[in-house]
Amino acid sequence: MEKAREALSLGAEGSERVASLDVRPHRAGDAASFYEGFALRGIRVDRIQRGSLSCTFKVPPRLTDVSGNLSAGAIANLVDEVGGAAVHADGHHMKVSVDMSISYMSTAKVDDELEITSSVLGHKGGYSGTYVLLRNKTTGEIVAEGRHSLFGNLRSKDSNGHIWGVMDKS
């Protein structure tokens, strides 16, 4: 237990860095949250068409693990975000993640440029499925591939009080 506590402690330098972070209050729907900005800053959408998109992402030091590789959690987040964006590009509204299955094939280091492609596999009722592929642009090596399912049977009110259903019947 003591080793775990020691591994998780920040130390003086880490505490100083955390204290210097500028984390502002977030209102849902207004702008990207601190988390989204931290995880996705630097991603560039290269191509978008109905049901698919292609992005470029240069691996930043902030998303690497102790070995200097893009962390598994960062890869999972990219599968989640880019998969959800493909559903949105297909004309469907915001959905929540239900399940993700990710195969980690190789590593990506700091400054490696990744091509991330996502496509919608289909829709059934409120469910949507996507496929996401992360590939090293220089070597062509597959870093990870994921399948991501989302659900959305959400309703929202607009500024005039109208209720809009987001039930997908396709």
N, C-alpha and C positions, 0 to 999 in steps of 0.2 A: 504494500500500500504506500509506503514511503517513497519507493522508486517512482510510482505513478504520480504522486503529488509533486515530486521533484521535477519530473518530465513536463508537467503541466504548468509549473510556476513560470512567471514571466521574467523575473529578475529586474534589476534597476533599469537597464536599457529598454527592455520590452515594455515595462510599465510606462516609461517616459513616452515611447512611441504611441502606445494606446491612448494616453492622456492627450496627445497632440492631435488626434483624429478630430475632424470637423464633422460631427454627426448631427444633422439638423432634424427637427421633428418632420414626420412624413404624413401627408394626407393621401390616403388611397385614391388612385386615379389621377392625381395632379401631375406627378412626374415620377421618374424612376426612383426607387428607394435606394438607400445607401448600399444595401446588399446587391441590388441589380447593377448599380454603377460600379461597385467593386468587382463583381464577377464578369460583367460584360463590357466594361470600358475597353475600347479598341477593336471591337468586332465591326466588320464592314460588310454590308449586304452588297454582293456583286451582281446578283441576278435574282429577280423574283417574277414568278408567273403563277398562274392559278394552280394551287396544290403543291408547289415546290419552291425552294429557294436555295441559293448558294451563297455562302459567306466566306470571308477570309478572316483569320484570327491569328495574330502573332502572340506566342506564349509569353506572358509577362512574369517577372519574378514573383509577384504577389500570389500567384496561383500554383506555385511549385511545392513539392514535398521536400523532405530533408535530403533526398537524393538528387534534387535539381530537376525532377521530372514534373510535367503537368500532373497535378494530383488527380486521383480517381474521383474525388468529390467535384472538382472543377469540370472534369469530363462529363460526369452525370448531370451537372447543372447545364452544360452546353447542350446535351441531348434533350433535356427538359425544355429549355428556352427556345432552341431552334426548332424542335419538334412542334411546340405550341405555335410558333410563328408560321409554320407551314399550314397548320389548320386554319389560322387566321387568313393566310394568303389564299386559301381555298374558299373564302367567303363565309366562313363560320365564325361565330363570336367566341369570346373568351370561354375557355373550358378549364377544368382542373385536372391535374395528373392523377391517374388511377394506378398505373403500373408502368414500370420501365424494366427492360432487360438489356443489359449492356455487356458486350464482349470486349475486353481490353486486349488488344492484339500486340501493341508495341508501345514504346514510350515517345514522348515529345519533350524536348529540352527548351530552356529559356531561349527566346528569339526564333525558335522554329516557327515557320509560317504554315498554318493549317488551312486546308480547304474543308469546310463543313457544308455538306449538302443534306437536305431534308426533303422528303416527299410524303404526301398523304397516301396511305395504303387504301383507305376507304372509310366510310361512315355507315353506321347502323343505329338508327334511333338517335339517341343523344351521344353515342360513343363514336370516337374517331381514333384511327390508328395511324402512326407515322413510322417512318424509317429514317434514321439519321446516321450519316457516315462521316467520320473525321479522318482525313488523310493528310500526311505530310506533303506539302506542295513540292518540295525539292526532291525528295526520294521516291515519292509515290506510295510509300508504305502506309498501310492502314493502321491508324492509331487505335481506333475503337469504332464499333458499330452498335447501334441501339435501336430497339423497338420501343415505342412509347404510345401508351393508350391514354386517352383523355375522355372526360365526360362533361357534358354541359347541357343542363336543362334549367338554365338560369333565367331569371326575369329581372328586369330593371325598369325604373321610372325615369322618364326624361324630365327636363325642366318644366314641362307643361303638365306633368302628372300622368302622362300616358304610360301604360304598362306595355312593355315590349317583351314578348316571349322569344326565347332563343332555343326552342325545341327543334332539333334537326330531324326532318322526316325522310331525308334521302337515304 
